[in-house]
Amino acid sequence: MGEATLKKALVTGITGQDGSYLTEFLLGKGYEVHGIIRRSSNFNTQRLEHIYIDPHNSGARMKLHYGDLTDASVLRKWIDSICPDEVYNLGAQSHVGVSFENPDYTADVVATGALRLLEAVRTHIMTTGRHIKYYQAGSSEMYGATPPPQDENTVFHPRSPYAVSKVAAHWYTVNYREAYGLFACNGILFNHESPRRGENFVTRKITRAVGRIKIGLQKKLFLGNLKASRDWGFAGDYVEAMWLMLQQENPDDYVVATEDSHTVEEFLEEAFGYVNLNWKDHVEIDPRYFRPAEVDNLRGSAAKAKEALGWTPKVSFKQLVAMMVESDLERAKREKVLADNGYIDSHQQP
C-alpha cells in the first residue's frame, strides 16, 4: 500500500487502555494513526512505548499531537491539518468514582468534549466536502439502574456524573447523525479490562494486589461493594468492534459485551485462587469506596453486534483474569528486586 493511499485515523484518549489497543489494531490494518495527548509534566505515554517510532523516521505511522477535549479550537485545528478518514473519541475522565469528586470537569470533558469534537468534524466536512466517519465511546454505565440484560433499546438510567455525561455524548452523536447526516456511531461497550487497565479500577486493583501479596510486598487489599456484578471482557477484543462499526454501509449504535456477568467477589475468587491464595485472608471493606449511587448489575446483550458486525469476544472471563494476574505477578517480581536492593520503598502498601 503506497503512502498516498494510507487511511488516517484520529484517536482521542490514545494514551489510555483502549487507545493503545486500538492503535495497535489500526497500525496492523495499515492505517496512519494520529493521537491527541494532553500536556503533562509527567510522561503519560507508557502504554504506547512498545509501538512508538520517532517521527523523524520515515516509517513512523503513529503521530502524537498536543490537544484537549476542553479546547474546541485545537480539535478543529488538528482535524483540518490531519484530514482523518476516521475519528475515534475515546478520551474521557473515565473513572466513575472520581466523577462524583470532580463532576464539573467530568461533564466538560465527557459530554461537552464530545460535542466539541462532533462540531469540529461537522464544520470540517461542511468546509471541505470530505467524508469522515466518527466513533463515540459509549459505556454500559449509561444503563445504571435499569435491570439486565441491556441492549440498544434499553432505557438509560445513569447513576453517576460520568454516566450522565456519557448519555449526553451518546445523544449528541445521534443528533449529529440525524440532523447533519454524519456517519457517527455509538459503541456501548460493557466493562473491558486488560493488563493495561488503570490501577485504580477494581479489576486491576485486585490483580495488582494479588501479585504484590503473593510476592510479599503487600498484605491487605481495601475494596468497596463486592456484590456489584459486571459483564467483563478483554479490551483487545473490543477495539475490533469499534473499527467494524465504521466499516459498515450505514452508521448505527451497537452494544459490545460478553453476555456473561460476574460479581467483584467472583473476580476476587478467580484472581486469588489463580495463585492459590484465599481472598478472605487479605481483603477488607472500606466504606470510602462505596459510591453515593451504586450500579448493581450490568450484563449486555450483543446480538446485534454479532449479527451485523460478525463480532464475538475471543477471551473468556477465566482467561482474562489469568492474563491480568500473570502480568501483575511479573511486575511484582520486578518490584521485589528493586525493593530488596533499596531502590524503592516496599512499605507503601499495608
C-alpha positions in Angstrom: 0.0 0.0 0.0 1.5 3.3 -1.1 1.8 6.2 1.4 -0.7 8.3 -0.5 -3.4 5.6 0.0 -2.9 5.2 3.7 -6.1 5.6 5.7 -5.8 8.1 8.5 -7.4 7.8 11.9 -7.5 10.4 14.7 -7.8 9.0 18.2 -8.6 11.0 21.4 -7.6 9.1 24.5 -4.8 7.3 22.6 -2.7 7.0 25.8 -5.4 5.0 27.6 -6.1 1.3 27.7 -8.4 1.3 24.7 -6.4 3.9 22.8 -3.3 1.7 22.9 -5.1 -1.5 21.8 -7.0 0.4 19.0 -3.7 2.0 17.8 -2.1 -1.5 17.6 -5.1 -2.8 15.7 -5.2 0.1 13.2 -1.5 0.0 12.6 -2.0 -3.7 11.8 -4.6 -2.7 9.3 -2.2 -0.3 7.5 -3.5 3.0 9.0 -1.6 6.1 9.8 -2.7 6.9 13.4 -2.8 10.3 14.9 -3.4 10.7 18.6 -4.3 13.7 20.7 -2.5 13.8 24.1 -2.7 16.2 27.0 0.4 18.0 28.0 1.6 16.7 31.4 4.8 17.3 33.4 4.9 13.5 33.8 5.1 11.2 30.8 1.7 9.7 30.1 2.6 7.6 27.0 3.7 4.4 28.7 1.0 2.3 27.1 2.3 3.3 23.6 6.1 2.9 24.2 6.3 -0.5 22.6 4.8 0.8 19.3 6.3 4.3 19.3 8.7 5.2 16.5 10.4 8.6 16.4 8.5 10.8 13.9 11.9 11.6 12.3 11.9 8.1 10.9 10.1 7.7 7.6 8.4 4.6 8.7 6.6 6.2 11.6 2.8 5.7 11.2 1.8 6.8 14.7 2.0 10.5 15.4 1.1 12.3 18.6 -0.2 15.9 18.9 -0.9 18.1 21.9 -4.6 18.9 22.4 -7.5 18.5 24.8 -11.2 17.8 24.6 -11.8 21.0 26.6 -10.3 23.1 23.7 -12.5 23.4 20.7 -10.0 25.4 18.6 -7.3 22.8 18.9 -9.7 20.0 17.9 -10.7 21.8 14.8 -7.0 22.7 14.0 -5.9 19.0 14.1 -8.9 17.8 12.1 -8.2 20.4 9.4 -4.5 19.7 9.3 -4.6 15.8 9.6 -7.7 15.3 7.4 -8.6 12.0 9.0 -10.8 9.4 7.4 -12.0 8.1 10.8 -12.2 9.8 14.2 -12.4 7.7 17.4 -13.4 9.6 20.5 -12.1 7.5 23.4 -10.9 10.4 25.6 -12.6 10.9 28.9 -12.4 11.3 32.6 -13.4 7.7 32.8 -13.4 6.8 36.5 -17.0 6.5 37.9 -15.9 7.1 41.5 -13.8 10.2 40.6 -16.7 11.7 38.7 -18.5 12.2 42.0 -15.5 14.1 43.2 -15.0 16.1 40.0 -18.4 16.4 38.4 -17.9 19.7 36.5 -14.7 18.5 34.9 -16.2 15.1 34.0 -19.1 16.8 32.3 -16.8 19.2 30.4 -14.6 16.5 29.0 -17.0 13.6 28.6 -20.2 15.4 27.4 -19.2 18.8 26.1 -15.9 17.4 24.8 -17.8 15.0 22.6 -19.9 17.9 21.3 -16.8 20.0 20.6 -15.3 17.1 18.6 -18.6 16.4 16.7 -18.8 20.1 15.8 -15.2 20.2 14.6 -15.9 17.2 12.4 -19.1 18.7 11.1 -17.6 22.1 10.2 -14.6 20.4 8.6 -16.9 18.3 6.4 -19.1 21.3 5.5 -16.0 23.4 4.6 -14.0 20.8 2.6 -16.6 18.3 1.3 -14.6 15.5 2.7 -16.1 12.3 4.3 -15.2 11.5 8.0 -16.6 8.6 10.0 -17.0 9.2 13.7 -17.0 6.7 16.6 -18.2 7.7 20.1 -17.1 5.5 23.0 -20.3 4.9 25.0 -20.5 2.9 28.3 -22.7 0.3 29.9 -22.7 2.7 32.9 -25.4 4.7 30.9 -27.9 1.9 31.8 -27.2 2.3 35.5 -30.2 1.2 37.5 -32.0 -0.4 34.5 -32.1 -4.2 35.1 -30.2 -6.6 32.7 -29.9 -7.8 30.1 -29.3 -4.4 28.4 -29.3 -3.9 24.6 -29.5 -1.0 22.2 -33.2 -0.4 23.0 -32.9 -0.5 26.8 -33.7 2.7 28.6 -30.8 4.7 30.1 -30.8 5.4 33.9 -27.4 6.8 34.7 -26.2 6.7 38.3 -23.1 8.9 38.3 -21.9 12.2 36.8 -19.7 10.1 34.4 -22.7 8.0 33.3 -24.9 11.1 32.8 -22.1 12.7 30.7 -21.8 9.6 28.6 -25.6 9.7 28.0 -25.3 13.3 26.8 -22.4 12.4 24.5 -24.5 9.4 23.1 -27.4 11.7 22.3 -25.2 14.4 20.8 -23.8 11.7 18.5 -27.3 10.5 17.5 -28.4 14.2 17.0 -25.5 15.0 14.7 -26.2 11.8 12.7 -29.9 12.7 12.3 -29.5 16.5 11.9 -26.4 16.7 9.6 -26.1 13.2 8.1 -22.8 12.4 9.8 -21.6 8.9 9.7 -21.5 8.7 13.5 -21.7 5.5 15.6 -22.1 4.9 19.3 -20.4 1.8 20.7 -22.0 0.9 24.0 -19.1 -1.1 25.5 -19.6 -3.1 28.6 -16.7 -3.3 31.1 -13.5 -4.3 29.3 -10.2 -4.9 31.1 -6.6 -5.9 30.4 -3.1 -5.8 31.9 -3.1 -2.1 30.7 -6.2 -1.2 32.8 -5.6 1.8 35.1 -4.6 0.7 38.6 -7.5 2.5 40.3 -10.1 0.4 38.5 -11.3 -2.5 40.6 -10.1 -5.4 38.4 -6.6 -4.1 38.0 -6.5 -3.0 41.7 -7.3 -6.7 42.5 -4.7 -8.3 40.2 -2.1 -5.8 41.1 -2.6 -6.6 44.8 -2.6 -10.4 44.1 0.9 -10.1 42.5 2.2 -8.0 45.4 0.7 -10.2 48.1 2.0 -13.4 46.5 5.5 -11.9 46.3 5.3 -10.5 49.9 5.2 -6.8 49.1 1.7 -6.2 50.4 -0.7 -7.9 52.9 -4.1 -6.2 52.6 -6.4 -5.0 49.8 -9.2 -2.5 50.6 -12.3 -2.6 48.5 -15.9 -1.4 48.5 -19.0 -3.1 47.1 -18.2 -6.8 46.4 -21.7 -7.6 45.3 -21.6 -5.4 42.2 -21.9 -7.5 39.1 -20.3 -6.6 35.7 -20.0 -8.0 32.2 -16.2 -8.1 31.9 -14.4 -8.7 28.6 -11.0 -8.1 27.1 -10.2 -4.6 25.8 -8.1 -6.1 22.9 -11.3 -7.8 21.6 -13.5 -4.8 22.0 -11.4 -2.4 19.9 -12.1 -4.5 16.8 -15.8 -3.9 17.3 -15.1 -0.1 17.2 -13.4 -0.4 13.9 -16.1 -2.7 12.4 -18.8 -0.2 13.2 -17.1 2.3 10.9 -16.7 -0.2 8.1 -20.5 -0.7 7.7 -22.6 0.8 4.9 -24.7 2.9 7.4 -24.0 4.3 10.8 -25.7 2.8 13.8 -25.4 2.1 17.6 -24.2 -1.2 19.0 -23.8 -2.9 22.3 -20.5 -4.7 22.7 -20.4 -7.3 25.6 -19.7 -10.9 26.5 -23.2 -11.5 27.7 -21.8 -13.1 30.9 -21.6 -11.3 34.2 -19.6 -11.9 37.4 -19.5 -10.1 40.8 -16.5 -8.4 42.2 -16.4 -11.3 44.8 -16.2 -13.8 41.9 -13.3 -11.8 40.4 -11.5 -12.0 43.7 -12.0 -15.7 44.0 -10.7 -16.3 40.5 -7.7 -13.9 40.8 -6.6 -15.0 44.3 -7.3 -18.7 43.5 -5.1 -18.5 40.5 -2.1 -18.1 42.8 -3.5 -20.5 45.5 -4.5 -17.7 47.9 -7.8 -17.2 49.8 -9.0 -13.6 49.2 -10.8 -13.6 52.5 -7.4 -13.6 54.3 -6.4 -10.3 52.6 -9.5 -8.2 51.6 -11.0 -5.6 53.9 -14.1 -3.4 53.2 -13.5 0.3 53.3 -16.7 2.4 53.3 -15.0 5.2 51.4 -15.1 3.1 48.3 -18.9 2.9 48.3 -20.5 5.4 45.9 -23.4 7.7 46.5 -25.4 5.8 44.0 -24.4 2.2 43.2 -24.9 0.3 39.9 -25.8 -3.3 40.9 -25.9 -5.4 37.8 -24.7 -4.8 34.2 -24.9 -7.6 31.6 -25.1 -6.8 27.9 -27.0 -8.4 25.0 -24.7 -8.1 22.0 -26.9 -10.0 19.4 -26.9 -7.0 17.1 -23.1 -6.7 17.0 -22.8 -10.4 16.4 -25.4 -10.4 13.6 -24.5 -7.1 11.8 -20.7 -6.8 12.5 -19.8 -10.5 12.8 -18.2 -9.7 16.1 -17.8 -12.1 19.0 -15.4 -11.9 22.1 -12.5 -14.3 22.0 -11.1 -14.1 25.6 -13.2 -15.7 28.3 -13.6 -14.4 31.9 -11.1 -17.0 33.3 -8.6 -16.2 30.5 -8.9 -12.5 31.2 -8.3 -12.9 34.9 -5.3 -15.2 34.3 -3.8 -12.8 31.8 -4.0 -9.9 34.2 -2.7 -11.9 37.2 0.2 -13.2 35.2 1.2 -9.7 34.1 0.9 -8.2 37.6 2.8 -11.2 39.1 5.7 -10.5 36.8 5.5 -6.8 37.7 5.6 -7.6 41.4 8.7 -9.8 40.9 10.5 -6.9 39.3 9.4 -4.6 42.1 10.7 -7.1 44.7 14.1 -7.0 43.1 14.1 -3.2 43.3 12.8 -3.2 46.9 15.4 -5.8 48.0 18.1 -3.6 46.7 16.9 -0.4 48.2 15.7 1.3 45.0 12.1 1.6 46.1 10.2 1.6 49.4 8.3 -1.7 49.7 6.2 -0.4 52.7 4.0 2.0 50.7 1.1 -0.6 50.9 -0.3 -2.0 54.2 
